[in-house]
Amino acid sequence: MKKLLCWGYSLFVACLSANANKELLKPEFALDKNGFYRAAFVSANDTDLQNAVVCFRKKFALDSVPEKLLINITADCKYRLYVNGRFVGRGSDTGDFKRYYFDTLNIAPYLKKGENIIAAAAWSMGEFKPVAFTSQKVSLWVQADNPEYAFLDTVNGQWKAAKDKSTVFAKGMFY
């Protein structure tokens, strides 16, 4: 019993520390003067996006590479982010109905002068996704920390999105 109690406490502490460096989706700096986000969740125009992978892409040019370029990113349900073909990070962390978390990533080390591409793959496990993720389809949310780079924000029509038809989730005993 003592070992089980110690193990349970260790797991509790590990779960708390896993969320320690995550940001809530309502920080002051991410809101405009009216209290709204510049960015919005975007998705592909496919009708069946419950159990799917959606690929997102944004092409842009830079005259010079900034020392630091922070973006805030989250997805419904999970994502992997790439800049110019290099892996940057993955997430997002599960929250609940009152707390939706996002990651803040510095993408400056992955950028170059001239044309750049940000790409992300996001996916959802449909009815088996965590309860905190409430949408009916796979979606992505990106917002640059600095309004000077607002062209990176996910706004309808500015990011390309398409369902990855090569990925099919297996249906098994519980699905």
N, C-alpha and C positions, 0 to 999 in steps of 0.2 A: 504494500500500500504506500509506503514511504517513497519507493522508487517511482511509482505511478504519479504521485503528487509532485515530485521533483521534475519529472518529465513534462507534466502538464504545465507547470509554472515556466519551464524553459521554453516551451512552445508558445505560451502567451507572450513572454518577453520578446521572442524572435518575431512574432507577428507585429508587435508594437514597433519594433525597430525597423521593420521592413517599410512601414508607412511614414517613418520619421522625416524622410527627405522628399516626400511628395507634397505637392501644392494643391490646395482646394481650387475648384473651378470658379471661384468668385473673388479673386484678389483685386485690390483697388487698382493696381497698375494695368490690369487687363481690360478695364472698363473705360468707355469713352466718357465725355463730360455729362452725358445724359444717363449714365449708368448701364449702358448696353455694351455688348461685345462687338468688335468690328467683324470678327469671324463668325461663321455659322457651320454647323455640321453639314457636310456634303456627302453625296453618295452617287452611285451609278443609277441610270434610268431603267434598270432591269426590274421586273415585277417580283421575281423570286430571289430575295436576298436574305433569307432567314439562315440558311446553312450554306454560307458562301464565302469566297475570298474575292475582295474587290481591290484592284490595283489603281493607285492614284498617282498623278504625275503633274509637276509644275516646272515649266521651263522659264528661265529668266536670265538677264545679262547684268553684269556688274562692271562698272568702270574701274573700281578698285575693291580689294578685299578688306572688309573691316576687321579690326583686331578681335572683336567679339560680336557675335550675332546670335542672340538668344531667341529660340522659338518655344512656344508653349504648345504641347500636342497631346491629344488623347483620341481614343477611338471607341466605337461601340462594336466590337468588344475588345479586340487586341490588335496591335499593329507592329510592324517592323519598318524602320525608317532608313533610307539610303540617300546620300548626297553624292552626286557624280559617281555612282556605282560603288561607293564605299559605305559599309554598314555603320550607322551612327548609334542606333539604340532601338529598344523595344519596350512595349508596355501595353496597355496602361494598367494601373493598379485598380482593383475593385474598391468601390466606395459603397454608398447606399443612396437612398432616395434624396437625402439632404446633403450629402457630400459626394461630389463627383470629382475625382482627382485627375490631374494632368501632370505631364512631365515637362520640365524645362531643360532644353538641350542647347548647348553652344555648337552651332554648325559652322562657325567661321573656319576652323581648321580643315574643313572638307571643301571649301569654296575655292574658286580660281577667278582670275580676271577674265572677263568675257562670258560666254554662255555656260550656265549651270543648270543642273536638273536635280530636283528633289523628287524622290519616288517613295511611295509607301505601299505596303500590302496590309490590308486590314481584313479581319475575318470574324465571323460569329458562329457559335455552335447552336444557334436557334433556340429551341426550347430548353437546352441544357446549359445555356449561358448563365452567368451569375445574375441574380435578381436585380442587382444595381443597374445593369444595363437594360434600359427600358424601350429602346426603339425597336421597330419592326424590321429594320434592315441594317446592313453593315454601313457604318459612316465614319468619317474622319473630321477632326477639328484641329486646325493649326492657326496660331496667331503669333505674329512677331512681337517680341517684347517692346521693341522700339517702333513707334508709328512711322518712322522714316522708311521702314521695310514692310509697310502694310500690304505691299503687292504680293507678299508671301501668304497672306491670310487666306483661309479657305472661304471663298465667297462663290456662290453659284455661278458657274460658267467660266471661272478663272482657273480651275483645276480640271484636268481630264480625269475621268473615272470610268472603269469598265470592269465588268464581272470576269473573273478568271475562270473560263469554262474548262480548263484542263484540270482543275482541282475539284474532286467529288468526295464528299464526306461519306464514309462507309456506313451503311445501315446494318446494324447487328441485332443482338439479342435485346438490347434496351432501346432501340431506336427504330 
